[in-house]
Amino acid sequence: MLILHNMQISGNCYKVRLAARQLGIALQLKEYGLGSGLTRTPEFLAKNPIGRVPLLELEDGRCLAESGAILFYLAEGSALVPKDSWTRAKMLEWMFFEQYEHEPYVAVARRWLAFEPKEALEALEAKRHLVPEWHAKGNVALTVMEKHLAKNDWFAGAYSIADIALYGYTHSAAEGGFELSRYPAVSYWLKRVAAQPNHIPLSERW
Ligand SMILES: N[C@@H](CCC(=O)N[C@@H](CS)C(=O)NCC(=O)O)C(=O)O
């Protein structure tokens, strides 16, 4: 069986759990707690030198990092990846947008404002000056999404892994101090994603 090296609260890991569930792919989960240091052990770094989860481990021991790459690997050939090459490229465009323009601000604000363990308060204080920048840049990304979703139901044709990738941290953006009520089209899209067959919430244990 495929092993997902997982952190339950991570939106990046949630994307993979959600796609796998919707694709009917079984996963064995191995949990890495936030701040546990378990992603930086020599054993884990031998599997993923980047030292981060999600990490998908195949039965033959090959390992694949990066949530977007894992989504693409699991979903290729399914209805979650457009058949048409242009629409598939647009899907990838949104997934790269998610990683460069959205996740570094929307996810990072949530991570530090909602989840950093008490013992790391000093580290949070050192980052406090970055919060306005995370919010400003995260709101730029949400505005880009809002403009697209005002005219389209999905990011690339039909519901695809681009929607899953962007849902991961958008649906929990309030935990990072973002006001989703400012984005009505995004809010309707969140409801459409959550209404897809076999949707699971981030908190659901495998
Ligand atoms: N670009 C990566 C980001 C992965 C990432 O930042 N993972 C975090 C959890 S969300 C992590 O492993 N943190 C633990 C660590 O850095 O040691 C992806 O999309 O998978």
Ligand as a Chemical Component Dictionary entry (heavy atoms), coordinates in Angstrom:
data_LIG
# 
_chem_comp.id                   LIG 
_chem_comp.type                 NON-POLYMER 
_chem_comp.pdbx_formal_charge   0 
_chem_comp.three_letter_code    LIG 
# 
loop_
_chem_comp_atom.comp_id 
_chem_comp_atom.atom_id 
_chem_comp_atom.alt_atom_id 
_chem_comp_atom.type_symbol 
_chem_comp_atom.charge 
_chem_comp_atom.model_Cartn_x 
_chem_comp_atom.model_Cartn_y 
_chem_comp_atom.model_Cartn_z 
_chem_comp_atom.pdbx_ordinal 
LIG N1  N1  N 0 5.789  22.970 -1.053 1  
LIG C1  C1  C 0 5.584  21.889 -0.142 2  
LIG C2  C2  C 0 5.502  22.466 1.269  3  
LIG C3  C3  C 0 5.555  21.370 2.313  4  
LIG C4  C4  C 0 5.585  21.941 3.732  5  
LIG O1  O1  O 0 5.803  23.139 3.948  6  
LIG N2  N2  N 0 5.380  21.039 4.699  7  
LIG C5  C5  C 0 5.327  21.422 6.067  8  
LIG C6  C6  C 0 3.959  21.083 6.628  9  
LIG S1  S1  S 0 2.733  22.017 5.787  10 
LIG C7  C7  C 0 6.358  20.630 6.864  11 
LIG O2  O2  O 0 6.716  19.533 6.487  12 
LIG N3  N3  N 0 6.846  21.174 7.983  13 
LIG C8  C8  C 0 7.743  20.470 8.831  14 
LIG C9  C9  C 0 9.140  20.917 8.678  15 
LIG O3  O3  O 0 9.388  21.911 7.952  16 
LIG O4  O4  O 0 10.019 20.300 9.311  17 
LIG C10 C10 C 0 4.318  21.113 -0.519 18 
LIG O5  O5  O 0 3.435  21.680 -1.170 19 
LIG O6  O6  O 0 4.233  19.911 -0.203 20 
# 
loop_
_chem_comp_bond.comp_id 
_chem_comp_bond.atom_id_1 
_chem_comp_bond.atom_id_2 
_chem_comp_bond.value_order 
_chem_comp_bond.pdbx_ordinal 
LIG N1  C1  SING 1  
LIG C1  C2  SING 2  
LIG C1  C10 SING 3  
LIG C2  C3  SING 4  
LIG C3  C4  SING 5  
LIG C4  O1  DOUB 6  
LIG C4  N2  SING 7  
LIG N2  C5  SING 8  
LIG C5  C6  SING 9  
LIG C5  C7  SING 10 
LIG C6  S1  SING 11 
LIG C7  O2  DOUB 12 
LIG C7  N3  SING 13 
LIG N3  C8  SING 14 
LIG C8  C9  SING 15 
LIG C9  O3  DOUB 16 
LIG C9  O4  SING 17 
LIG C10 O5  DOUB 18 
LIG C10 O6  SING 19 
# 
